[in-house]
Amino acid sequence: MGPIRDFLDQNLKHYNAGETVRAAQGYIRHLDKGGKMMVTLGGAMSTAELGISLAEMIRQDKVHAISCTGANLEEDIFNLTSRNDYKEIPHWRSLSTADEEALLKDGFNRVTDCAFPETVIREVEGIMKQYWIENSKKGTGMFPYQYFYRAFEEGVWKGKNHVPFENSWLYAAWQKKLPIITPGWEDSTLANIFAGSLIEGLTKPCAIRSGPEQMVMLHDWYMETTKKHSIGFFQIGGGISGDFPICVVPMIRQDLEKDCPLWGYFCMITDATTSYGGYSGAGGNEKITWEKIGADTPKFEINSDATIVAPLIFAYVLNK
């Protein structure tokens, strides 16, 4: 037994701590039965450097599909190619408005306790815009993640990385050719840039395949994969990155009136509460009413900080 797993078994016994261990054990049981796992990433997990642990999960075939915000997609590359230029801000709670304005003047965008430079956005913009313009001229489109996969295939960032490629979950996903869903990609820096290129007449809408097309892709993957495997759902944070993909099951069963299995495992890590009507705080039982999971589906709810809990669960699953 690995030292982290041994420590967690001995010390995390009850409440959210106990649920963390139970969720990790359920994850292992699901995989041991031949199951596959989708992981969803809300918030800014890439800037929190979740890639250090998530990439290893992907490499060891513990993750088989990703759903993430557009921010997580692009910020994994920002982190990979510009981390040495980030500013660490441990005293972020005491920043004044003048401090914030100073960061803006210096060309930095703050995400809690670190800030990345505007220059990395412009560097990635140049690469992506070239691809978008090329596809616009051809009248063809790709999903957002496929543009990043193309850049990896062409070795665009080879030798330009600030952190090891092994710490990039997107690089690991490209190596394994994982499907990546980015619902609400429009709410991201690169999507804002893409919209600007549309206004300028440099690109056409066809260059980025739409959200409904992503659901079609997810439908095809889910139906094909569940011919042989149960698929679990591991939700980090809340929001659209979780709600969009989990809805593929009721879409298939209720809207298309086709047979398909429910999600075979469910875990959510969130700091949201259940009393405000939002998806981020909706517990596992509520998902039964939407025909996403069943009464007998192994389900775990951890009300805690995902930046702490997710790496612990991944380390447990990996038996580090």
C-alpha positions in Angstrom: 0.0 0.0 0.0 1.3 3.5 -0.9 2.1 5.9 1.9 -0.6 8.4 0.9 -3.3 5.7 0.8 -2.2 4.3 4.1 -2.2 7.8 5.7 -5.7 8.6 4.4 -7.1 5.2 5.5 -5.7 5.8 9.0 -6.7 9.4 9.4 -9.7 10.4 7.2 -12.5 8.5 9.0 -15.6 10.7 9.2 -17.6 13.5 7.7 -16.1 15.0 4.5 -12.8 13.3 5.3 -14.4 9.9 5.4 -16.5 10.6 2.3 -13.2 11.4 0.5 -11.8 8.0 1.2 -15.1 6.2 0.4 -15.2 8.1 -2.9 -11.7 7.0 -3.7 -12.4 3.4 -2.8 -15.6 3.5 -5.0 -13.6 4.9 -7.9 -11.2 2.0 -7.6 -14.0 -0.5 -7.5 -15.6 1.0 -10.5 -12.4 0.7 -12.5 -11.7 -2.8 -11.3 -15.0 -3.9 -12.7 -14.0 -2.7 -16.1 -15.6 0.7 -15.8 -14.5 3.9 -17.5 -14.5 7.4 -16.0 -15.4 10.9 -17.1 -13.8 13.7 -15.1 -15.3 17.2 -15.1 -13.3 20.4 -14.3 -15.1 23.5 -13.1 -13.5 26.8 -12.1 -9.8 27.3 -12.7 -8.4 23.9 -11.8 -5.7 24.2 -14.4 -4.3 27.4 -12.9 -4.4 25.5 -9.5 -2.0 23.1 -11.2 -4.3 20.1 -10.9 -2.5 18.8 -14.0 0.3 17.5 -11.8 -2.0 14.7 -10.5 -4.7 14.6 -13.2 -2.1 14.0 -16.0 -0.9 10.9 -14.2 -4.4 9.6 -13.8 -4.9 10.0 -17.6 -1.6 8.3 -18.4 -2.5 5.3 -16.2 -5.9 4.9 -17.8 -7.9 6.0 -14.8 -9.6 8.8 -16.8 -11.2 8.2 -20.2 -13.0 11.5 -21.0 -12.9 15.1 -19.8 -15.5 17.9 -19.6 -14.1 21.2 -18.7 -14.6 25.0 -18.9 -12.9 26.8 -21.7 -10.8 28.5 -19.1 -9.4 25.1 -17.9 -8.6 24.1 -21.5 -6.6 27.3 -22.3 -5.1 27.8 -18.8 -3.4 24.4 -18.9 -1.4 25.7 -21.9 -0.8 29.1 -20.2 0.6 27.2 -17.2 2.7 24.9 -19.5 4.3 27.6 -21.5 4.5 30.6 -19.1 4.5 29.4 -15.5 7.9 30.9 -14.7 6.4 34.3 -15.6 3.5 34.0 -13.2 3.3 36.2 -10.1 2.6 34.4 -6.9 0.4 36.5 -4.6 0.1 34.7 -1.2 -1.3 37.9 0.4 -4.2 38.1 -2.1 -6.8 38.6 0.6 -5.3 41.9 1.6 -4.9 43.4 -1.9 -6.2 46.9 -2.3 -7.9 48.3 -5.4 -4.6 50.1 -6.1 -2.7 46.8 -5.9 -5.2 45.3 -8.4 -4.7 48.3 -10.7 -1.0 47.9 -10.5 -1.3 44.3 -11.6 -3.4 45.4 -14.5 -0.9 48.1 -15.5 1.9 45.5 -15.4 -0.1 43.2 -17.7 -1.2 40.5 -15.3 -4.5 38.7 -14.9 -5.1 37.5 -11.3 -6.7 34.2 -10.4 -6.8 34.2 -6.6 -3.2 33.8 -5.4 -1.4 33.9 -8.7 -1.5 36.0 -11.8 -0.5 35.1 -15.4 0.9 37.6 -17.9 -1.1 39.0 -20.8 1.8 38.0 -23.1 1.0 34.3 -22.8 -2.6 35.0 -24.0 -1.2 36.8 -27.1 1.2 34.0 -27.8 -1.5 31.3 -27.7 -3.9 33.7 -29.6 -1.4 33.8 -32.5 -1.3 30.0 -32.8 -5.1 29.5 -32.5 -6.0 32.4 -34.8 -3.8 30.9 -37.6 -5.7 27.6 -37.3 -9.1 29.4 -37.2 -8.4 31.4 -40.3 -7.2 28.3 -42.1 -10.3 26.4 -41.3 -12.5 29.4 -42.1 -11.1 29.5 -45.6 -11.7 25.8 -46.0 -15.2 26.0 -44.5 -14.4 23.3 -42.0 -14.5 23.3 -38.2 -13.1 21.6 -35.2 -14.0 21.4 -31.5 -11.9 23.7 -29.3 -9.8 20.9 -27.9 -8.9 19.6 -31.3 -7.0 22.8 -32.1 -4.8 22.2 -29.1 -4.3 18.6 -30.1 -3.2 19.9 -33.6 -0.6 22.2 -31.9 0.8 19.2 -29.9 1.0 17.1 -33.1 2.9 19.9 -34.8 5.3 20.3 -31.9 4.4 24.0 -31.5 5.3 24.1 -27.8 8.3 21.7 -27.9 11.2 23.2 -26.0 9.1 26.2 -25.0 7.6 24.7 -21.9 8.2 26.2 -18.4 6.9 23.1 -16.5 7.4 19.5 -17.6 5.0 18.2 -20.2 4.2 15.5 -17.7 2.4 18.1 -15.6 0.0 19.1 -18.4 -3.3 17.2 -18.3 -4.1 18.4 -21.8 -0.8 16.9 -23.1 -1.6 13.6 -21.4 -5.1 13.7 -22.9 -3.7 14.3 -26.4 -1.3 11.3 -25.9 -4.3 9.1 -25.1 -6.6 10.8 -27.6 -9.3 11.4 -25.0 -12.5 13.2 -26.1 -12.8 16.6 -24.4 -16.1 18.4 -24.0 -16.0 22.2 -23.4 -19.6 23.3 -22.8 -20.0 27.0 -22.7 -16.6 27.5 -24.4 -17.9 31.0 -25.3 -17.1 32.0 -21.7 -13.3 31.9 -22.1 -10.5 34.2 -23.1 -9.9 32.5 -26.4 -13.6 32.5 -27.3 -13.6 36.2 -26.7 -10.7 36.5 -29.1 -12.5 34.3 -31.6 -15.6 36.5 -31.4 -13.3 39.5 -32.0 -11.9 37.8 -35.1 -15.5 37.3 -36.4 -16.1 41.0 -36.0 -13.0 41.8 -37.9 -14.0 39.4 -40.6 -10.9 37.2 -40.2 -12.8 34.0 -39.3 -16.1 32.4 -39.8 -18.4 30.8 -37.2 -17.9 27.4 -38.9 -14.3 27.2 -37.6 -15.6 26.3 -34.1 -18.1 23.4 -33.8 -21.1 24.3 -31.7 -22.3 23.2 -28.2 -25.1 21.0 -29.6 -22.5 19.3 -31.9 -20.5 18.5 -28.7 -23.6 16.8 -27.2 -23.9 14.7 -30.4 -20.2 13.7 -30.0 -20.8 12.9 -26.4 -23.9 10.8 -27.3 -21.8 8.8 -29.8 -19.0 8.2 -27.3 -21.4 7.3 -24.5 -23.4 4.9 -26.6 -20.3 3.2 -28.1 -18.4 3.0 -24.8 -21.4 1.6 -22.8 -21.6 -1.4 -25.1 -18.9 -2.9 -23.0 -18.2 -0.6 -20.1 -20.1 1.2 -17.3 -19.1 4.9 -17.3 -18.6 6.8 -14.0 -18.9 10.6 -13.4 -16.3 12.3 -11.3 -17.3 16.0 -10.9 -14.7 18.6 -9.7 -16.6 21.8 -8.9 -20.0 22.5 -10.4 -21.4 24.6 -13.2 -21.8 23.8 -16.8 -18.8 21.6 -17.1 -20.7 19.1 -14.9 -24.3 19.7 -15.8 -23.8 19.6 -19.6 -22.2 16.1 -19.9 -24.2 14.4 -17.2 -27.4 15.3 -19.2 -26.4 13.1 -22.1 -28.1 10.1 -20.3 -31.6 11.7 -19.9 -31.2 13.1 -23.4 -30.7 9.6 -24.7 -33.3 7.9 -22.5 -36.1 10.6 -22.5 -35.6 12.7 -25.6 -34.4 10.1 -28.0 -36.3 7.3 -26.2 -33.4 4.9 -26.7 -32.0 2.4 -24.2 -28.7 3.2 -22.4 -27.3 2.6 -19.0 -27.3 5.3 -16.3 -24.0 6.7 -15.1 -22.4 3.8 -13.1 -20.6 5.9 -10.4 -21.0 9.5 -9.2 -18.9 11.7 -7.1 -19.0 15.5 -6.7 -16.6 17.8 -4.9 -18.1 21.2 -4.2 -18.3 24.0 -1.7 -21.8 24.9 -2.9 -24.9 24.2 -0.7 -28.1 22.5 -1.7 -30.4 25.3 -0.6 -30.2 27.8 -3.5 -31.6 25.8 -6.5 -28.3 25.8 -8.4 -26.8 22.8 -10.1 -23.5 23.1 -8.3 -25.1 22.3 -5.0 -27.5 19.6 -6.3 -26.7 16.4 -4.6 -26.7 12.9 -6.0 -30.3 12.0 -4.9 -31.7 15.0 -6.9 -30.0 13.5 -10.0 -32.1 10.4 -9.6 -35.2 12.5 -10.4 -33.6 13.6 -13.7 -32.8 10.0 -14.6 -29.0 10.6 -14.6 -28.1 8.1 -11.9 -30.1 5.4 -10.2 -31.0 4.7 -6.6 -28.4 2.0 -6.5 -25.6 4.0 -8.2 -22.6 4.4 -5.9 -22.7 8.1 -5.1 -20.5 10.4 -3.0 -20.8 14.0 -2.1 -17.8 15.9 -0.7 -18.4 19.4 0.5 -14.9 20.8 0.5 -12.1 22.5 -1.5 -11.6 20.6 -4.7 -8.0 21.8 -5.0 -7.2 19.8 -1.9 -9.6 16.9 -2.2 -9.1 15.9 -5.9 -5.3 15.4 -5.7 -5.8 13.3 -2.6 -8.3 11.1 -4.3 -6.1 10.8 -7.4 -3.2 9.8 -5.2 -5.3 7.2 -3.5 -6.5 5.7 -6.7 -2.9 5.7 -8.1 -1.7 4.1 -4.8 1.1 6.6 -4.3 
